[in-house]
Amino acid sequence: MIRDIRGELKVWPGERFALVAAEFNGLVTHRLTEAAVDCLRRHGAAEEQIVRIWTPGSFELPTIARRLAGSGRYAAVLCLGCVIRGQTHHYDHVAQQAAQGIAAVGRETGVPTIFAVITADTVEQAMDRAGLKLGNTGWNAACAAMEMASVVRQVNRLVRLDRAAQGIRRGALKKRHGGRG
């Protein structure tokens, strides 16, 4: 039988979530953080289970996310920001570095690190994705964080069970072969 592992939209006791949010484009990012906190609270998180840290901008998100994820204290880290295209190529560099940095944190630490940086051509587009018309990216990020924390917890349990079963099999082989496995 195939075993399916899927994430749950639930915050478990003892789980902690870190929100790392950019102050730049605060009109948008404050809406994202409010929605993320609301989502986590509605799914069982107490205030003590949530920490919110502000960085100057989206470019700085990966630095703080790496520190938090590396601490081992958080079930997931949500990175919330907004980069709006301007007249220069600065937008491209910031958006690309934020995306690459946030992805690297998750790969390097094994802690779900959620990319919730809105990239938009206009403030209006950004606001639409911060709850005005197209849902709220912060809420969606919180859902992804809960689901990924749940999947990681289940996969970790599965890996531990597999390792335990391998140890039992090795022990049985050694016994059968007179101590040689």
C-alpha positions in Angstrom: 0.0 0.0 0.0 1.3 3.5 -0.9 1.7 5.7 2.1 0.7 9.3 1.5 2.1 12.1 3.6 0.4 15.4 3.4 0.7 18.5 5.5 -2.0 19.6 8.0 -3.2 23.2 8.5 -2.6 23.0 12.3 -0.2 24.5 14.7 0.9 22.0 17.3 1.8 22.8 20.9 5.4 23.7 21.2 5.8 24.6 17.5 7.2 28.0 16.9 7.0 30.1 13.7 9.2 33.0 12.8 8.0 35.8 10.5 10.8 37.8 8.9 9.3 40.9 7.2 10.8 43.7 5.2 10.0 47.3 6.4 10.5 48.6 2.8 7.1 48.9 1.1 5.6 48.7 4.6 2.1 49.5 3.3 2.1 46.1 1.7 4.3 44.1 4.1 2.4 45.1 7.2 -0.7 43.7 5.5 1.1 40.5 4.8 2.3 40.0 8.3 -1.1 40.8 9.8 -2.6 38.1 7.6 0.1 35.6 8.4 -0.3 36.1 12.1 -4.1 35.9 11.8 -3.9 32.6 9.9 -1.5 31.0 12.4 -3.7 32.1 15.3 -6.8 30.8 13.6 -5.1 27.4 13.2 -4.1 27.1 16.8 -1.0 29.2 17.5 -0.7 31.1 20.7 1.0 34.5 20.6 4.1 33.0 22.3 4.5 30.6 19.4 5.0 33.5 16.9 8.0 35.8 16.6 8.0 38.7 14.1 11.3 40.3 13.1 11.6 43.3 10.8 14.5 43.8 8.3 15.1 47.0 6.4 14.2 45.4 3.0 13.6 42.2 1.1 17.3 41.9 0.3 18.1 41.3 4.0 15.4 38.7 4.6 17.7 35.7 3.9 20.3 36.7 6.4 17.8 36.8 9.3 15.9 33.7 8.0 19.2 31.7 8.0 20.0 32.7 11.6 16.5 31.7 12.8 16.3 28.5 10.8 19.8 27.5 11.9 18.8 27.9 15.6 16.6 24.8 15.4 13.9 26.5 17.4 11.4 27.1 14.6 9.1 24.7 12.7 9.1 27.2 9.8 10.4 30.6 8.8 8.2 32.9 6.7 9.9 35.6 4.6 7.5 38.4 3.8 8.5 41.3 1.5 7.5 43.4 -1.4 9.7 44.5 -4.4 8.0 47.0 -6.8 9.6 47.6 -10.2 11.1 51.0 -10.7 13.0 52.8 -13.5 16.3 50.9 -12.8 17.5 47.3 -12.7 17.6 47.4 -8.9 14.3 45.6 -8.8 15.7 42.6 -10.7 18.7 42.3 -8.4 16.8 42.6 -5.1 14.1 40.2 -6.2 16.5 37.6 -7.5 18.8 37.7 -4.5 15.9 37.5 -2.1 14.5 34.5 -3.9 17.8 32.7 -4.2 18.8 33.5 -0.6 15.5 32.3 0.9 15.6 29.1 -1.1 19.1 28.4 0.0 18.1 28.7 3.7 15.6 26.0 3.4 18.0 23.7 1.5 20.8 24.3 3.9 18.9 23.9 7.1 16.1 21.6 6.3 13.7 24.0 8.0 10.8 25.1 5.8 11.6 28.6 4.7 8.6 30.1 2.9 9.1 32.7 0.1 6.4 35.3 0.3 8.0 38.2 -1.4 5.6 40.0 -3.7 7.2 41.2 -6.9 5.0 43.6 -8.8 5.1 46.3 -11.4 3.0 48.7 -9.5 1.8 49.4 -5.9 -1.7 48.6 -7.0 -0.7 45.1 -8.1 1.2 44.6 -4.8 -1.8 45.7 -2.8 -4.1 43.4 -4.8 -1.9 40.4 -3.6 -1.8 41.8 -0.1 -5.5 41.3 0.4 -7.4 43.8 -1.8 -8.4 41.6 -4.7 -6.4 38.4 -5.1 -6.2 36.9 -1.6 -3.3 37.6 0.7 0.2 36.3 0.1 0.9 36.4 3.9 -2.1 34.2 4.6 -1.0 31.8 1.9 2.5 31.7 3.3 1.3 30.8 6.8 -0.7 27.9 5.3 2.4 26.7 3.4 4.5 27.0 6.6 2.0 24.9 8.6 1.8 22.3 5.9 5.5 22.1 5.4 6.2 21.9 9.1 3.7 19.0 9.3 5.3 17.2 6.3 8.8 17.6 7.7 7.6 16.3 11.1 6.0 13.2 9.4 9.0 12.6 7.1 11.4 12.8 10.1 9.3 10.2 11.9 9.3 8.0 8.8 13.1 8.2 8.5 13.5 7.4 12.2 11.3 4.3 11.8 13.2 3.2 8.7 16.5 3.6 10.5 15.2 1.6 13.5 14.0 -1.1 11.2 17.4 -1.3 9.5 19.1 -1.6 12.9 16.8 -4.5 13.8 17.5 -6.2 10.5 21.3 -5.7 10.9 21.1 -7.1 14.5 19.2 -10.2 13.2 21.8 -10.8 10.5 24.7 -10.5 12.9 23.0 -13.0 15.2 22.4 -15.4 12.3 26.0 -15.2 11.1 27.7 -15.5 14.4 28.3 -11.8 15.0 29.4 -11.0 11.4 26.9 -8.9 9.5 
